[in-house]
Amino acid sequence: MEMIDRMERLIDSHAHLDDPRFDTDRREVIARAKEAGVKAIITVGCWDGERGFDGTLSVAASDECVFAAAGVHPHDAKDVSGPEPFDLLRRLAAEGRLVAIGETGLDYHYTHSPRDVQRDVFIRHIRLAREVGLPLIVHSREADQETIEILRGEGAEEAGGVIHCFSGGEKMAREALEMGLYLSFTGVVTFPKAEGVRAVLKGVPTERILVETDCPYLAPVPHRGRRCEPAHVVETARRIAELKGLSLDDVARITTLNAETIFGLAEDTEPRARIAYVIRNSLYLNITNRCTNYCAFCAKFRDYTVKGHYLKLEREPDFAEVLKAVGPEPERYDEVVFCGFGEPLIRLDLVKKVGMHLKRRGCRIRIDTDGLANLVHGRNVLPELMFVDCISVSLNAPDSETYQKLCKTPFGDRAYPAILWFLREAKKYIPKVVASVVAVPGLDVEAARKVAEEEIGVAFRVREYNEVG
């Protein structure tokens, strides 16, 4: 089995380690998970009238990498006759023994409990989660719209949470994301017939995804037909990486940060900004947070984290600091990309100095830019960028009026024509020129494509829109 880089480890965000199928080798199961690259496991306890949540709490206490969540599963909602499970959950939360409330929700596939009883118990969980300040773990099967209506009606966004083992449609995914919830995916994404789940997954920002096993159930390919265990979460992460065009390390880093954020597992330390960071096998350089524009869709106005990397600089790095961050072997990457949380060509001199140094080392150089550098510097800068192999320019609109609305540019009517000129001129100096747009809802992407491909004659790329919550 391919192992995950020890710097990028996974969290199995939903397991049932108290299940009797683990009674003979539970310690070995946890050890195998650690060996496979799993740094933490959320073991989820379902209410038992005789034992309460004792099994789950005992497992969580047995190993420092295991954390407990607890609630009444919708199958068992019929067994709740009084306040006992909720009083116990309230006490456990106060003692700091839980990281989440649940799983709870609606299951209309089996209906082991009457639907009205499921709804009542679900609502009580949401209210409790809001009261104790813990996130929810939501179970929803064949109850998309009603789950969303209850979550919205009860203000679940105040507590936050995750819809685990997500099997809903695109509409449910969109509405859950709008409430600030996360979506968690299991080994189902590896099943040959699970095209619907994979289609939804492709449209969910990776920054809002968790991975889980739901073990001992839903073993992923190639473990189908056997007992699932937390180590198998690697296979789910690997399939997500393939679907998202990312590396396994990327998915591990991003989903682990997501899980640590929602379940409060992160170490209580201030994150350090990255100057150099890796996505797939590309090395990105974050040299400024300054921007020419104030784009309405820019994620940094919500969070400075990109694909699990924190990019808010305390100050702008100099040449030596950038090279130190790059490390001794930049040639091993497919490309070096000037693209952080800012407009790199604002620091044109540094881009040239670092870029030409790395080019001499044999690196392929790419710049992601807003295409306004000529206006910023008052001259045509493209002849100075002949060391660049590829330049990607944020076109972002099919016309000037739309561009100004989306990008809030200080250059007004001059901006969009300047970008078009920049794209045309770039073809004289740079081998590969790409125009890109962010797929903002309502944007006429095809009109922008026509401008890029037919009017200017450059490649065109649509970038994911991550405006959620």
N, C-alpha and C positions, 0 to 999 in steps of 0.2 A: 504493500500500500504506500502511495506517495505521502510523505509526511509534510506537515505545514512548517514553514519557517518558525522557529521558536519565538521570534519576535512578533509573529502574527498568529495568535491562537484563537480558537473558537469558543463560543458559549452555546451549549445545548440549552435552549431557553424553555424547554418543556419536556420533562421526562417523568416517568412513574416508577422510581426506583424502589418504592415500597411494595411493588407488585410481587406476589408469591413466586413468580417465575425467576426472580433474582435471589431467592432465599439461600440457595446453595453456593453462590459465587459472587455475591454483591461486591465484596471488596475487590475481587479480581476484575469485575466489570468497570469499576471506577478507575482502577489502575490502567486498564487498557485504554480508557478514554483519555487519560492524561498522556499516555504514550503516543496516542494518535494525534495529539495537538489540541485537546480540549482543556481549557483553563478553568471552566466553571460549569456547573449543572444546576438548573432550577428543577428540583423535584416537586411535583405538584400532587398534593394530597386531596383526596375526595372524601367527604364526610362519611363516616361509618357510625351507625347508631350505638354500637358497643364500644368501639375503640376511639371514637372521635377522629383526631388527626395524629394519634400517637406514632403510627408506623412511619409517616413522612417526617415527623419531627425527629424521630430516632435516627433515621438515615441521614438527615441534614446535620445532626450533631456528631456523626461518625467521621466526617471528613471535612476539612476546611474549604474544599472546593465545591461543596454541595450546599445549596441554599433552598429554603422551603417557601412554597406558596400553598394556600389552602382555601377550599371553598366547597360548596355543595354542587356537584355535577347535576345537570338538568335531568339525567336519568334517575337521580335519587331525590329529586325535589319533593316527591310524594311522601318521603319518609320524614320530612321536617314538619313537626306538629307544634313546635313552640320556638322560643327564642334561643334555645341551647346552643346550636352551632354558631349563631351570630355573636352571642355573648362570649363564647370561647375564642372566636376569631378576633374580637375586639381586645380581649386580654392578651392574646399572642402578639397582636400588632403592637400593643403598648409595651410589651416586653422585648420588642425588637427581634422576634423570632421568625417573622415573615417578611418577604420582599414583595409580595403581591397578594391580592385577594382573588381567589378563583382556583380552578376554572369554574365558571358559571355562565349561564346563557340559555340558549334554546336549541333543542334537538327535535325537529319535526320528522326525522327519518324513521326513528324507532318509536317515539312517543311512549317511552316507558313510564313517564309521568304525564298526567293531563296537561294540556297546553296552558290553561289558565293558572295552574299551580306553578309550572315552569316560569311563567311570566312574573308571578308574584315573588318567587324566590330570587329571580334575576334582579328585579328592581331593588330588593332588600340588600343584595350584594353591592349594587352600584352606590346606594346611599351610604352603606358602611364604608366603602372604599373612599368616598369623598370625606366622610367623617374622620377616618384614621390617617388619611393622607398617603394611601398606598395605591399603586396602579392596579388595574383589572386585567385578569386573563379571561378572555371571552371565548366560549364555545358556541359556534353557530353552524348548524347543519340543516340545509333546506329551509332556512328561516331568514333569508337575507334582509328583506324589507322590515320585518317586524323587529329584528335585532337592532337595526339602525334606528328605527323609530323610538325604541325604548332607550337606547343609549343617548340619543339626542334629547329626548324628553326628560331624562333624568340628569342631564348635565354631566354625562360621563367624561367629557373633555376636561373637566376640572380635576378629575383623578388621573386621567391618562390611562393608557393600557395598550393591550395587544389582542388582536383577533388571532387565536392560535389555529394551527392546521388549516390555513385559509383555503376554502373551497368555494367561495362565493364568486359572483360575477363581477364584471368591470364596474358596474354601477355601485355595487356595495363597496368595492375597493376604493373608488373615488370618494364616496361619502364618508367612509371611515377615515381616510387620509385627511379630508377636510376638517374632521373633528380632532385631528392631531394624533390619531391612533396609529400604531404600527401593525404590520401584517407579518405573520410568521408562517414559514413554509417547511414542510416535512419531506420525507422521502418520496411522497407522491409525485414530486416534480420529476423524478427519474422514471416513473412508470410509463410504459409505451403508449398507453391510451389516455394519458392525462394532458392532452393538448389544450384543453380549456384552462386548466390551472397554469400551464406554462404561458399561455397567451396573456393572462392577467398579470403574471409575474413580470413579463417583459415591460409592461407599462407602469410598474410601481418603482419609484425612485429607490435606488439601493440604500439610500440614507434612511429609509423607513421600513427596512426588511430585517426580520430576525430569522434565525434558522433553529430547527428543533428536530428531535426524533419522534416524540410522543411514544417513546419506547415503553413497553415491549412491543408496541404495535408498529405497523407501517414501515417495515424494514425496506430500505432503498435497494435498487439494483446496485451491486450484484448480490445482495444478501436476501432477496425475496424468498419467502417461505421459511425463513428462520426467525428466531427471536431477535428483535431489534434491540440495540443498546447504544449508549451515548457516543461511542467511538464512531458509529455509522453516520453521525452528523457531517462528517467530512465529505461523504459522497453527495449529500444534499448540497453542501456548499460548492462542491466541484461542479455540479450540474448548473447551479445558479450562475457561477462564473462563466460557464460556456454560453448560457443564454444572454448574459449581460455584456459579453465581450470583455471580461475582466480576468485577472489572474485569481487563483485560489487564495493567495495572500491578500489580494485586494478585498475579496468577499469576507475573509476572516477578520481583517482589520476593521472594516466598516460595520459588519453585523455585531462584532464584539463591542465596539463603541456604542452602537445602538442599544444593545442589551444592558451594558453598564449604565447607560444614561437612564433608561426607563426603570430599571430595578434598583438603582442607587448603589451599584457595585463598584463604581469608579473610585480610585484612590483620591483622597481629599487633597489634591495638589493642583496647582495652576498648570494647564498644558503649555508646553513650550512650542513656539512657532517654528515651522519648518522652512528652511531656505531651499533645500533640495528634497524632493519627495518622489516616490515611485508609484506609478499606476501602470498596470500591465508590465511591459518591460521598457517603458519610457521614463526617463528621468526629467522631472519638471523643476524649473527654477523660479522661485518666488522672490523677486528682487524689489518689489514695491507694492504697497497697498493703495497708492494713489491712482486715480482714474481720471480720464478726460471727461467722461459722461457720468450720469447718475441714472443708470438703467433701472426701469421699474421692475424687471425680472431678476435683478442681481441677487444671488443668495446671501451675499455678505451682509446685507442689511438685516438678516435674521441670525446668521451664524457664520463664523469664519472657518468652518470645517468643510473640507472637500474630500470626498472618498476616504474619510477617516483620518485625514491629515489636518492639523490645526495651522492656519496660515496667517494669523494676525501678528504682524511683525511689531516688535517693540521699537525697532529702528531699521532703516534700510541698510543692508549689508554692503561692504565694499568688496573690491576684487578678491582680496585674499580670503575673506570670509566665505565668499561664494565658492571659490575653488576648494577650500577646506570642506565645505558641505558636500560638494560633488564627490569627493573621495578620490582614491588613487587609480581607479579603473573605469573611467567614464565610457571607454570604448565598448564595454560589455553590454551597454544598453542599445536598443534599436535606434533611439534618437534622444537628443537632449532638446527639451522644449522650454522656451521662455514663455511661461504662462503661470502666473500665480494668482493672487487675488488683487490684481491691479493691472494697469496698462504698462507692459514692459518697455515700450519705446519711449515713454516719458524719460527713462534712464538710458537714452540712446548710447551714450559713451560707454557705459558699463556693458550693455548688450554687445557692442562691437568688441570690446576688449576681451570679455569672457568668451564670446562666440568664436572669435578668430583663434583664441588659444585652444579651445576644444576642437575646432576644425583641424588644426594642425596635429592634434592627437588622433585624428581619424574619426571623429564623431560626426554623425549626421545632425544638422541643426534645423530646428523648426521654431518659428515665432508665431504666437497667437496674438493678434492685435486688433484694435478697433479701427485701424485704417486712417486715423486722423493725425498721424505723426507729422505730416507735412504742415498742417495748420499749427500744430503745437510748436514746431521748431522754425517755422517760417522759411523752409526750403524743401526741395525734393531730397528726401533722405534715402531713397531706394538705391541710388548708385553706391551708397555706403554699406549696403547689405548683401553684396555679391557673394559672401561666404555662406549665405543661408540656402538650405536645400528646399525648404517648403515654408510658405507663409500662409497662414489662415486668417482671413479678414472677416470681422463680424459685420456682415451686411445688415442683417436683422430686420429688413423691411423691403417692400417692393417700390417704395416711393418716399420722398422727402417728408411729407406730412406725417406719415405713419412712423418714420424713423424718429422724428422730433418728439412724438407722443411717447414712444416706448423708451427712448434713450436719453431724453431730457438733456440734450447737448447744449453746451454754452455757445457753440458756433452757429446756432440757428440754421438759416437757409443755406449756409455755406457747407454744412457738414456732409450731407448725403452726396452732392456732386463731387466733393473732395474724395469720398470713399470710392466712388465709381472710377474717378481718375486714378486713384492709388492702385486699384485692382488692375486697370489696363496697363499702367506704367510698370507694375511689378512683374509682368510677363517678360519684360525686356531684360531683367536682371536675375530673376529667381526661377529655377527649373519648374517648381510646382506651386501653383497659386490656387487657393481654395477660398470661396465665399461661403460663409455659414450664416444660418439663422437659428434662433432659439424658437422652438415650436410653441410660442405663446398662444393660448386659446383665442381663436378669432383671427389670427394672422393668416393672410393669404400666402401660404408657403409656396404654392405653385407659381404665383406671380413673381415671387422673389427668385425662384428657380429660373424662370424665364429670363429675368434680368441678368443673372449670373452666367447661365450657360449660352443663351442666344445673343444677348446684347453685348456682353463683355467677353465671353469665350473662356471662362474659367470653370473649374470643378465646383460642385455645390454639395454642401453637407447640412443636414438638419440635426441640431443639438437638442437633447432632452430638456424638457421644461419641468423644473422641480418645485414650482410654487405650490406648496401644500401647507395646510394648517394655518 
